[in-house]
Amino acid sequence: MRRFLDALYALGAGIAALSLFAIFCVMMAQVALREMQLQFPAADDISAYLCVATTFFALAATFKRGELIRVGMLLDRLGPAARRAAELLVLALAAALMAYVTFWTAQDMLFSWEIEEVAQGTVPIPLWIPKMAVPGGAGLLLIAILDEFVIVLRGAKPSYVVAAEERAAAGDFSAEV
């Protein structure tokens, strides 16, 4: 199960990387076409959709690596038992929030598909396609949060804490605020 989940998070990060690369390609095509007095229709819209995909699909992998912004001032002062209880509470709240976001953004995406909603720009892109990135990425983050909840419930340190400690031990404080 661990390999499957890690592969799932890596897949999300891979999709995010491909989306970021696609933004680069769209921008470079737009620059090249502009030099030839041509336009890339809907380049701005496509770049915006890809930006959302980049952001949401990267969330789970970033969370698991402990690279999301996290304020641990209170948690760092708690004893082991209180810290574990606080981690479980925060992870449960985060899971509830992400379940809510995932559900309602999926409903919005399905509604766009049902009514055949299209972008209002120069190219009528069916909006359910770019809208898939939000519930997809949010769903991956929900799985990662539930994964961490189970890890903490079993009495182990969360992966994001272990990753931050390993970076600190190696002298890398780049992700710390």
ChimeraX commands (.cxc) that place a marker at each C-alpha (Angstrom):
marker #1 position 0.00,0.00,0.00 radius 0.5
marker #1 position 2.88,2.39,0.83 radius 0.5
marker #1 position 4.37,1.97,-2.66 radius 0.5
marker #1 position 1.00,2.61,-4.28 radius 0.5
marker #1 position 0.40,5.79,-2.25 radius 0.5
marker #1 position 3.92,7.09,-2.87 radius 0.5
marker #1 position 3.46,6.37,-6.59 radius 0.5
marker #1 position 0.15,8.25,-6.50 radius 0.5
marker #1 position 1.80,11.31,-4.93 radius 0.5
marker #1 position 4.64,11.08,-7.46 radius 0.5
marker #1 position 2.07,10.89,-10.27 radius 0.5
marker #1 position 0.45,14.08,-8.99 radius 0.5
marker #1 position 3.86,15.78,-8.85 radius 0.5
marker #1 position 4.59,14.52,-12.37 radius 0.5
marker #1 position 1.34,15.96,-13.69 radius 0.5
marker #1 position 2.19,19.25,-11.98 radius 0.5
marker #1 position 5.64,19.25,-13.60 radius 0.5
marker #1 position 4.13,18.51,-17.02 radius 0.5
marker #1 position 1.63,21.32,-16.52 radius 0.5
marker #1 position 4.45,23.70,-15.64 radius 0.5
marker #1 position 6.38,22.62,-18.72 radius 0.5
marker #1 position 3.23,23.09,-20.82 radius 0.5
marker #1 position 2.96,26.68,-19.52 radius 0.5
marker #1 position 6.53,27.23,-20.72 radius 0.5
marker #1 position 5.68,25.75,-24.13 radius 0.5
marker #1 position 2.56,27.91,-24.48 radius 0.5
marker #1 position 4.50,31.04,-23.55 radius 0.5
marker #1 position 7.36,30.26,-25.93 radius 0.5
marker #1 position 4.89,29.51,-28.75 radius 0.5
marker #1 position 3.13,32.77,-28.01 radius 0.5
marker #1 position 6.44,34.69,-28.21 radius 0.5
marker #1 position 7.48,32.96,-31.44 radius 0.5
marker #1 position 4.11,33.53,-33.08 radius 0.5
marker #1 position 4.08,37.17,-32.04 radius 0.5
marker #1 position 7.40,37.65,-33.84 radius 0.5
marker #1 position 5.73,36.30,-36.99 radius 0.5
marker #1 position 2.78,38.69,-36.53 radius 0.5
marker #1 position 0.50,35.77,-35.56 radius 0.5
marker #1 position -1.49,35.00,-32.44 radius 0.5
marker #1 position -1.81,31.94,-30.24 radius 0.5
marker #1 position -5.56,31.83,-29.61 radius 0.5
marker #1 position -6.52,31.36,-25.95 radius 0.5
marker #1 position -2.87,31.27,-24.79 radius 0.5
marker #1 position -3.74,33.27,-21.67 radius 0.5
marker #1 position -6.67,31.00,-20.83 radius 0.5
marker #1 position -4.64,27.84,-21.37 radius 0.5
marker #1 position -1.79,29.19,-19.24 radius 0.5
marker #1 position -4.21,30.03,-16.44 radius 0.5
marker #1 position -5.75,26.55,-16.54 radius 0.5
marker #1 position -2.30,24.96,-16.50 radius 0.5
marker #1 position -1.29,27.15,-13.57 radius 0.5
marker #1 position -4.23,25.80,-11.57 radius 0.5
marker #1 position -3.29,22.23,-12.54 radius 0.5
marker #1 position 0.33,22.85,-11.53 radius 0.5
marker #1 position -0.74,24.16,-8.14 radius 0.5
marker #1 position -3.33,21.54,-7.24 radius 0.5
marker #1 position -1.54,18.43,-8.50 radius 0.5
marker #1 position 1.63,19.41,-6.60 radius 0.5
marker #1 position -0.17,19.74,-3.24 radius 0.5
marker #1 position -0.03,16.10,-2.07 radius 0.5
marker #1 position 3.66,15.55,-2.81 radius 0.5
marker #1 position 4.54,18.92,-1.32 radius 0.5
marker #1 position 2.55,18.11,1.83 radius 0.5
marker #1 position 4.17,14.70,2.26 radius 0.5
marker #1 position 7.66,16.24,1.92 radius 0.5
marker #1 position 6.89,18.81,4.59 radius 0.5
marker #1 position 7.32,21.69,2.19 radius 0.5
marker #1 position 3.96,23.38,2.71 radius 0.5
marker #1 position 3.87,26.33,5.07 radius 0.5
marker #1 position 3.22,25.00,8.54 radius 0.5
marker #1 position 3.22,26.91,11.79 radius 0.5
marker #1 position 4.56,24.57,14.46 radius 0.5
marker #1 position 5.21,27.08,17.23 radius 0.5
marker #1 position 2.52,25.62,19.45 radius 0.5
marker #1 position 3.10,21.98,18.49 radius 0.5
marker #1 position 6.83,22.27,19.13 radius 0.5
marker #1 position 6.12,23.22,22.76 radius 0.5
marker #1 position 3.82,20.27,23.48 radius 0.5
marker #1 position 4.83,16.96,24.99 radius 0.5
marker #1 position 4.65,13.78,22.91 radius 0.5
marker #1 position 1.11,12.76,23.93 radius 0.5
marker #1 position -0.37,16.25,23.57 radius 0.5
marker #1 position 1.49,16.77,20.29 radius 0.5
marker #1 position 0.10,13.51,18.89 radius 0.5
marker #1 position -3.45,14.50,19.92 radius 0.5
marker #1 position -3.00,17.96,18.37 radius 0.5
marker #1 position -1.60,16.46,15.14 radius 0.5
marker #1 position -4.58,14.10,14.93 radius 0.5
marker #1 position -7.02,16.95,15.53 radius 0.5
marker #1 position -5.42,19.18,12.91 radius 0.5
marker #1 position -5.18,16.33,10.39 radius 0.5
marker #1 position -8.85,15.46,10.98 radius 0.5
marker #1 position -9.86,19.10,10.43 radius 0.5
marker #1 position -7.68,19.31,7.30 radius 0.5
marker #1 position -9.22,16.08,5.99 radius 0.5
marker #1 position -12.74,17.40,6.58 radius 0.5
marker #1 position -11.89,20.65,4.79 radius 0.5
marker #1 position -10.28,18.89,1.82 radius 0.5
marker #1 position -13.19,16.44,1.58 radius 0.5
marker #1 position -15.52,19.44,1.39 radius 0.5
marker #1 position -13.37,21.15,-1.27 radius 0.5
marker #1 position -13.01,17.93,-3.27 radius 0.5
marker #1 position -16.73,17.18,-3.20 radius 0.5
marker #1 position -17.95,20.63,-4.20 radius 0.5
marker #1 position -15.33,21.26,-6.86 radius 0.5
marker #1 position -16.16,17.84,-8.34 radius 0.5
marker #1 position -19.84,18.86,-8.33 radius 0.5
marker #1 position -18.93,22.10,-10.12 radius 0.5
marker #1 position -16.88,20.18,-12.70 radius 0.5
marker #1 position -19.74,17.72,-13.32 radius 0.5
marker #1 position -22.22,20.59,-13.63 radius 0.5
marker #1 position -19.97,22.23,-16.25 radius 0.5
marker #1 position -19.92,18.95,-18.13 radius 0.5
marker #1 position -23.71,18.53,-17.93 radius 0.5
marker #1 position -24.50,22.00,-19.23 radius 0.5
marker #1 position -21.64,21.89,-21.75 radius 0.5
marker #1 position -20.11,25.08,-20.37 radius 0.5
marker #1 position -17.34,26.55,-22.50 radius 0.5
marker #1 position -14.77,29.30,-22.00 radius 0.5
marker #1 position -15.80,32.74,-23.19 radius 0.5
marker #1 position -12.44,33.42,-24.85 radius 0.5
marker #1 position -11.45,33.07,-28.49 radius 0.5
marker #1 position -11.40,29.27,-28.24 radius 0.5
marker #1 position -14.50,27.61,-26.73 radius 0.5
marker #1 position -12.68,25.19,-24.40 radius 0.5
marker #1 position -15.07,22.91,-22.50 radius 0.5
marker #1 position -14.57,24.12,-18.92 radius 0.5
marker #1 position -15.05,20.74,-17.28 radius 0.5
marker #1 position -11.62,19.74,-18.63 radius 0.5
marker #1 position -9.54,22.39,-16.81 radius 0.5
marker #1 position -11.88,22.18,-13.81 radius 0.5
marker #1 position -10.86,18.53,-13.31 radius 0.5
marker #1 position -7.53,19.69,-11.88 radius 0.5
marker #1 position -9.06,21.15,-8.72 radius 0.5
marker #1 position -10.98,18.10,-7.43 radius 0.5
marker #1 position -8.20,15.83,-8.76 radius 0.5
marker #1 position -5.46,17.64,-6.88 radius 0.5
marker #1 position -7.62,18.27,-3.82 radius 0.5
marker #1 position -8.54,14.57,-3.78 radius 0.5
marker #1 position -4.85,13.63,-3.87 radius 0.5
marker #1 position -4.19,16.00,-0.97 radius 0.5
marker #1 position -7.12,14.46,0.92 radius 0.5
marker #1 position -5.60,11.00,0.45 radius 0.5
marker #1 position -2.21,12.31,1.66 radius 0.5
marker #1 position -3.81,13.87,4.74 radius 0.5
marker #1 position -5.67,10.65,5.56 radius 0.5
marker #1 position -2.41,8.75,5.02 radius 0.5
marker #1 position -0.70,11.01,7.58 radius 0.5
marker #1 position -3.65,10.63,9.95 radius 0.5
marker #1 position -3.20,6.84,9.91 radius 0.5
marker #1 position 0.57,7.22,10.38 radius 0.5
marker #1 position 0.07,9.44,13.46 radius 0.5
marker #1 position -2.75,7.21,14.73 radius 0.5
marker #1 position -0.29,4.29,14.69 radius 0.5
marker #1 position 2.06,6.30,16.89 radius 0.5
marker #1 position 4.68,7.27,14.31 radius 0.5
marker #1 position 5.89,10.76,13.43 radius 0.5
marker #1 position 4.17,12.35,10.46 radius 0.5
marker #1 position 6.13,12.13,7.20 radius 0.5
marker #1 position 6.21,15.91,6.88 radius 0.5
marker #1 position 7.89,16.20,10.30 radius 0.5
marker #1 position 10.41,13.47,9.48 radius 0.5
marker #1 position 11.22,15.15,6.15 radius 0.5
marker #1 position 11.71,18.54,7.84 radius 0.5
marker #1 position 13.95,16.96,10.50 radius 0.5
marker #1 position 16.05,15.22,7.83 radius 0.5
marker #1 position 16.49,18.50,5.95 radius 0.5
marker #1 position 17.49,20.29,9.17 radius 0.5
marker #1 position 19.97,17.52,10.06 radius 0.5
marker #1 position 21.55,17.93,6.62 radius 0.5
marker #1 position 21.85,21.68,7.19 radius 0.5
marker #1 position 19.12,22.57,4.68 radius 0.5
marker #1 position 16.83,25.20,6.15 radius 0.5
marker #1 position 15.50,26.42,2.80 radius 0.5
marker #1 position 11.93,25.26,3.50 radius 0.5
marker #1 position 11.79,26.66,7.03 radius 0.5
marker #1 position 10.20,30.01,7.78 radius 0.5
marker link #1:1,2 radius 0.2
marker link #1:2,3 radius 0.2
marker link #1:3,4 radius 0.2
marker link #1:4,5 radius 0.2
marker link #1:5,6 radius 0.2
marker link #1:6,7 radius 0.2
marker link #1:7,8 radius 0.2
marker link #1:8,9 radius 0.2
marker link #1:9,10 radius 0.2
marker link #1:10,11 radius 0.2
marker link #1:11,12 radius 0.2
marker link #1:12,13 radius 0.2
marker link #1:13,14 radius 0.2
marker link #1:14,15 radius 0.2
marker link #1:15,16 radius 0.2
marker link #1:16,17 radius 0.2
marker link #1:17,18 radius 0.2
marker link #1:18,19 radius 0.2
marker link #1:19,20 radius 0.2
marker link #1:20,21 radius 0.2
marker link #1:21,22 radius 0.2
marker link #1:22,23 radius 0.2
marker link #1:23,24 radius 0.2
marker link #1:24,25 radius 0.2
marker link #1:25,26 radius 0.2
marker link #1:26,27 radius 0.2
marker link #1:27,28 radius 0.2
marker link #1:28,29 radius 0.2
marker link #1:29,30 radius 0.2
marker link #1:30,31 radius 0.2
marker link #1:31,32 radius 0.2
marker link #1:32,33 radius 0.2
marker link #1:33,34 radius 0.2
marker link #1:34,35 radius 0.2
marker link #1:35,36 radius 0.2
marker link #1:36,37 radius 0.2
marker link #1:37,38 radius 0.2
marker link #1:38,39 radius 0.2
marker link #1:39,40 radius 0.2
marker link #1:40,41 radius 0.2
marker link #1:41,42 radius 0.2
marker link #1:42,43 radius 0.2
marker link #1:43,44 radius 0.2
marker link #1:44,45 radius 0.2
marker link #1:45,46 radius 0.2
marker link #1:46,47 radius 0.2
marker link #1:47,48 radius 0.2
marker link #1:48,49 radius 0.2
marker link #1:49,50 radius 0.2
marker link #1:50,51 radius 0.2
marker link #1:51,52 radius 0.2
marker link #1:52,53 radius 0.2
marker link #1:53,54 radius 0.2
marker link #1:54,55 radius 0.2
marker link #1:55,56 radius 0.2
marker link #1:56,57 radius 0.2
marker link #1:57,58 radius 0.2
marker link #1:58,59 radius 0.2
marker link #1:59,60 radius 0.2
marker link #1:60,61 radius 0.2
marker link #1:61,62 radius 0.2
marker link #1:62,63 radius 0.2
marker link #1:63,64 radius 0.2
marker link #1:64,65 radius 0.2
marker link #1:65,66 radius 0.2
marker link #1:66,67 radius 0.2
marker link #1:67,68 radius 0.2
marker link #1:68,69 radius 0.2
marker link #1:69,70 radius 0.2
marker link #1:70,71 radius 0.2
marker link #1:71,72 radius 0.2
marker link #1:72,73 radius 0.2
marker link #1:73,74 radius 0.2
marker link #1:74,75 radius 0.2
marker link #1:75,76 radius 0.2
marker link #1:76,77 radius 0.2
marker link #1:77,78 radius 0.2
marker link #1:78,79 radius 0.2
marker link #1:79,80 radius 0.2
marker link #1:80,81 radius 0.2
marker link #1:81,82 radius 0.2
marker link #1:82,83 radius 0.2
marker link #1:83,84 radius 0.2
marker link #1:84,85 radius 0.2
marker link #1:85,86 radius 0.2
marker link #1:86,87 radius 0.2
marker link #1:87,88 radius 0.2
marker link #1:88,89 radius 0.2
marker link #1:89,90 radius 0.2
marker link #1:90,91 radius 0.2
marker link #1:91,92 radius 0.2
marker link #1:92,93 radius 0.2
marker link #1:93,94 radius 0.2
marker link #1:94,95 radius 0.2
marker link #1:95,96 radius 0.2
marker link #1:96,97 radius 0.2
marker link #1:97,98 radius 0.2
marker link #1:98,99 radius 0.2
marker link #1:99,100 radius 0.2
marker link #1:100,101 radius 0.2
marker link #1:101,102 radius 0.2
marker link #1:102,103 radius 0.2
marker link #1:103,104 radius 0.2
marker link #1:104,105 radius 0.2
marker link #1:105,106 radius 0.2
marker link #1:106,107 radius 0.2
marker link #1:107,108 radius 0.2
marker link #1:108,109 radius 0.2
marker link #1:109,110 radius 0.2
marker link #1:110,111 radius 0.2
marker link #1:111,112 radius 0.2
marker link #1:112,113 radius 0.2
marker link #1:113,114 radius 0.2
marker link #1:114,115 radius 0.2
marker link #1:115,116 radius 0.2
marker link #1:116,117 radius 0.2
marker link #1:117,118 radius 0.2
marker link #1:118,119 radius 0.2
marker link #1:119,120 radius 0.2
marker link #1:120,121 radius 0.2
marker link #1:121,122 radius 0.2
marker link #1:122,123 radius 0.2
marker link #1:123,124 radius 0.2
marker link #1:124,125 radius 0.2
marker link #1:125,126 radius 0.2
marker link #1:126,127 radius 0.2
marker link #1:127,128 radius 0.2
marker link #1:128,129 radius 0.2
marker link #1:129,130 radius 0.2
marker link #1:130,131 radius 0.2
marker link #1:131,132 radius 0.2
marker link #1:132,133 radius 0.2
marker link #1:133,134 radius 0.2
marker link #1:134,135 radius 0.2
marker link #1:135,136 radius 0.2
marker link #1:136,137 radius 0.2
marker link #1:137,138 radius 0.2
marker link #1:138,139 radius 0.2
marker link #1:139,140 radius 0.2
marker link #1:140,141 radius 0.2
marker link #1:141,142 radius 0.2
marker link #1:142,143 radius 0.2
marker link #1:143,144 radius 0.2
marker link #1:144,145 radius 0.2
marker link #1:145,146 radius 0.2
marker link #1:146,147 radius 0.2
marker link #1:147,148 radius 0.2
marker link #1:148,149 radius 0.2
marker link #1:149,150 radius 0.2
marker link #1:150,151 radius 0.2
marker link #1:151,152 radius 0.2
marker link #1:152,153 radius 0.2
marker link #1:153,154 radius 0.2
marker link #1:154,155 radius 0.2
marker link #1:155,156 radius 0.2
marker link #1:156,157 radius 0.2
marker link #1:157,158 radius 0.2
marker link #1:158,159 radius 0.2
marker link #1:159,160 radius 0.2
marker link #1:160,161 radius 0.2
marker link #1:161,162 radius 0.2
marker link #1:162,163 radius 0.2
marker link #1:163,164 radius 0.2
marker link #1:164,165 radius 0.2
marker link #1:165,166 radius 0.2
marker link #1:166,167 radius 0.2
marker link #1:167,168 radius 0.2
marker link #1:168,169 radius 0.2
marker link #1:169,170 radius 0.2
marker link #1:170,171 radius 0.2
marker link #1:171,172 radius 0.2
marker link #1:172,173 radius 0.2
marker link #1:173,174 radius 0.2
marker link #1:174,175 radius 0.2
marker link #1:175,176 radius 0.2
marker link #1:176,177 radius 0.2
view
